[in-house]
Amino acid sequence: MRAGPSQEEIRRQNLGALLRYVHIHGATSRAELTSALGLNRSTIGALTADLANAGLVSEGAPKETGRAGRPSPVVQPEWDRVHAYAFSIEVDRLRVARIGLGGAVLDRREVTRPRGLVAAEAVPLLTGALKEMREAVPAGTICVGAGIAVCGVVRRADGMVRLSPHTGWVDEPLGATLAAELGAGATVTVGNVADVCAFAEHARGAAAGCDNVLYLYGDVGVGAGIIAGGRRLTGHGGYGGEVGHMVVNRDGAPCECGSRGCWETEIGEYALLRGSGRAAAHGREAVLAVFDAASRGDARAQAAVRQAGDWLGFGVGNLVNIFNPEMVIFGGTLRDLYLAGAAQVRSRLNSVALPACLEHVRLRTPSLGDDAVLIGAAELAFDRLLADPLDAA
């Protein structure tokens, strides 16, 4: 028979639970922590003292409650002292941020990324921005590691980017490369952009409190972050969520993955630009110009938005039938497509999805906006700290 957890294991689990709670919820009174975590006051006091001694939390002045008795001290994360680095590698830009414990964006840098920039050229831009940022970090801070979000298929075990069709990356050891740059045995975790956005929105954004969520992210390609039963669903090797490569139209356009008629060929950047007569253009700004033109009455742009909106609803309907989510969030350029083509999305969704799967689903846009990917990437790094605060600090 397996022995039960030791007192030390229980203590470390409780430390992680307390730190995770204030990381997500912010400054919280000891009394609120006692109620939320189901622990007694003396245990909360001892755990708080341990975390404070490790430099992870501090206690502030009690909140005035208006009730009789002594107010309870407030426990808050050391957001300006404990941080993680977040990298976002997108089709048109590279971003680096320093995120404090608790989710605050403390500093950020952005570099335009020309199309076709290979990994060997992109990584020096990222490390240059990181070096500049590190020079501005106050002394005495704690870096718990880094998280990287990339538009591509990522191997969970070692952060290898197996395939990123729209950037031309194949089997790029991105995690190992940036870990070497951070130095001192830094832990670097790599994830797909859609997956880390789902992570962020589920933790502290539009999907907080929802245990079954689909986050759909679009630019040139389309991917999904999936939360099922409150947990990230990434598949056996970490390759889950590649919904953009569902074949939806057997007579459709060729896809960069080598197939034909993939969902992203109907709702991605190329589809909107081609359908609106702007096939020579590219990039997020060009896509946004299509939505702007449609809103001003451009008939061809309106037709492109309607067609893409119809295909968006078709794919979402199938995903709703498969995953039965409480919420679907549209991020990246799919946010703008959903807002511009909401009537087509809803109409097609209603015709495809089973009534039982559809009756409770809510369609939303990200509450964290463009910061979702940076906050989500940082959450990948914070996860190790939150699992065992005293071991990782």
Long-range contacts (C-beta under 8 A, 24 or more apart in sequence): 11-47, 12-388, 12-389, 12-390, 12-391, 14-39, 14-43, 14-47, 15-47, 15-50, 15-51, 15-388, 15-389, 15-390, 16-386, 16-387, 16-388, 16-389, 18-44, 18-47, 18-48, 18-51, 18-75, 19-51, 19-56, 19-57, 19-77, 19-385, 19-386, 19-389, 20-386, 22-57, 22-75, 22-76, 22-77, 22-102, 23-77, 23-101, 23-102, 23-103, 23-382, 23-386, 24-103, 24-203, 24-204, 26-76, 26-77, 26-102, 27-60, 27-74, 27-75, 27-76, 28-74, 28-75, 28-76, 29-62, 29-63, 29-71, 29-72, 29-73, 29-74, 29-75, 30-72, 30-73, 30-74, 30-75, 31-72, 32-72, 33-75, 48-75, 50-390, 51-75, 51-389, 54-389, 54-390, 54-393, 55-81, 55-82, 55-142, 55-393, 56-82, 56-101, 56-142, 56-385, 56-389, 56-393, 76-102, 77-101, 77-102, 79-103, 79-104, 79-106, 80-104, 80-106, 80-138, 80-141, 81-140, 81-141, 81-142, 82-141, 82-142, 82-144, 82-385, 82-393, 83-137, 83-141, 83-142, 83-143, 83-144, 84-143, 84-144, 84-145, 84-146, 84-147, 84-378, 84-381, 84-382, 85-130, 85-133, 85-143, 85-145, 85-146, 85-147, 85-182, 85-378, 85-381, 86-146, 86-147, 86-148, 86-149, 86-373, 86-374, 86-375, 86-376, 86-377, 86-378, 86-381, 87-126, 87-130, 87-146, 87-147, 87-148, 87-149, 87-178, 87-377, 88-148, 88-149, 88-193, 88-373, 88-374, 88-377, 89-113, 89-122, 89-126, 89-148, 89-149, 89-150, 89-151, 89-167, 89-174, 90-151, 90-193, 90-219, 90-373, 91-115, 91-151, 91-166, 91-167, 91-219, 91-220, 91-221, 92-219, 92-283, 92-284, 94-122, 94-125, 94-126, 94-129, 95-373, 95-374, 96-126, 96-129, 96-130, 96-133, 97-374, 97-378, 98-133, 98-137, 99-374, 99-375, 99-378, 101-144, 101-382, 101-385, 103-203, 103-204, 103-375, 103-378, 105-371, 105-374, 105-375, 107-133, 107-136, 108-374, 109-133, 115-282, 115-283, 116-167, 116-168, 117-167, 118-167, 118-168, 118-169, 119-161, 119-169, 119-172, 119-174, 119-177, 123-174, 123-177, 123-178, 126-178, 127-178, 127-181, 130-181, 130-182, 142-393, 143-182, 143-186, 144-187, 144-381, 144-382, 144-384, 144-385, 144-392, 144-393, 145-182, 145-186, 145-187, 145-188, 145-189, 145-381, 145-384, 145-385, 146-178, 146-179, 146-182, 146-186, 146-187, 146-188, 146-189, 146-377, 146-381, 147-188, 147-189, 147-190, 147-191, 147-196, 147-376, 147-377, 147-378, 147-379, 147-380, 147-381, 148-174, 148-175, 148-178, 148-188, 148-189, 148-190, 148-191, 148-377, 148-380, 149-190, 149-191, 149-192, 149-193, 149-195, 149-196, 149-197, 149-373, 149-374, 149-376, 149-377, 150-174, 150-190, 150-191, 150-192, 150-193, 151-192, 151-193, 151-219, 151-220, 151-221, 151-223, 152-192, 153-192, 153-239, 153-242, 154-190, 154-191, 154-192, 154-238, 154-239, 155-237, 155-238, 155-239, 156-234, 156-237, 156-238, 157-237, 157-238, 159-188, 159-189, 159-190, 160-190, 161-190, 162-239, 163-257, 165-221, 165-256, 165-257, 166-219, 166-220, 166-221, 166-256, 187-381, 187-384, 188-381, 189-380, 189-381, 189-383, 189-384, 190-380, 191-238, 191-376, 191-377, 191-380, 192-223, 192-225, 192-234, 192-241, 193-217, 193-223, 193-332, 193-373, 194-223, 194-224, 194-225, 194-241, 194-331, 195-223, 195-225, 195-226, 195-232, 195-234, 195-241, 195-376, 196-225, 196-372, 196-373, 196-376, 196-377, 196-379, 196-380, 197-225, 197-329, 197-331, 197-366, 197-368, 197-372, 197-373, 197-376, 198-224, 198-225, 198-226, 198-227, 198-232, 198-329, 198-376, 199-225, 199-227, 199-232, 199-376, 199-379, 199-380, 200-368, 200-371, 200-372, 200-373, 200-375, 200-376, 200-379, 201-329, 201-366, 201-367, 201-368, 201-372, 201-376, 202-227, 203-379, 204-368, 204-375, 205-366, 205-367, 205-368, 205-372, 206-327, 206-329, 206-364, 206-365, 206-366, 206-367, 206-368, 207-327, 207-329, 207-364, 210-325, 210-326, 210-327, 211-326, 212-323, 212-324, 212-325, 212-326, 212-327, 213-325, 213-326, 213-327, 213-328, 213-329, 214-316, 214-319, 214-320, 214-323, 214-325, 214-327, 214-328, 214-329, 215-328, 215-329, 215-331, 215-366, 216-243, 216-316, 216-328, 216-329, 216-330, 216-331, 216-334, 217-331, 217-332, 217-334, 218-244, 218-264, 218-267, 218-268, 218-269, 218-330, 218-331, 218-332, 218-333, 218-334, 218-337, 219-268, 219-269, 219-284, 219-332, 219-333, 220-264, 220-268, 220-269, 220-270, 221-256, 221-264, 221-268, 222-263, 222-264, 222-267, 222-268, 222-334, 224-319, 226-323, 228-323, 243-315, 243-319, 244-268, 246-315, 246-318, 248-311, 248-314, 248-315, 249-311, 263-311, 263-315, 266-307, 266-308, 266-311, 266-315, 267-308, 267-311, 267-312, 267-315, 267-334, 267-337, 268-333, 269-333, 271-304, 271-307, 271-308, 271-311, 272-304, 272-305, 272-308, 272-333, 272-337, 274-304, 275-300, 275-303, 275-304, 275-307, 275-308, 276-300, 276-301, 276-303, 276-304, 276-305, 284-333, 287-333, 287-336, 288-333, 288-336, 291-336, 291-337, 291-339, 291-340, 294-340, 295-340, 305-337, 305-340, 305-341, 305-344, 306-341, 306-344, 308-337, 308-341, 309-337, 309-338, 309-340, 309-341, 309-342, 309-343, 309-344, 309-345, 309-348, 310-341, 310-344, 310-345, 310-347, 310-348, 311-348, 312-337, 312-338, 312-341, 312-344, 312-345, 312-348, 313-344, 313-345, 313-346, 313-347, 313-348, 313-349, 313-352, 314-348, 314-352, 316-345, 316-349, 316-353, 317-348, 317-349, 317-350, 317-351, 317-352, 317-353, 318-352, 320-349, 320-352, 320-353, 320-354, 320-357, 320-358, 320-361, 321-352, 321-353, 321-354, 321-357, 324-357, 325-361, 326-360, 326-361, 326-362, 327-361, 327-362, 327-363, 327-364, 328-361, 328-362, 328-363, 328-364, 329-364, 329-365, 329-366, 330-363, 330-364, 330-365, 330-366, 331-365, 331-366, 331-372, 335-365, 335-366, 338-363, 338-365, 339-365
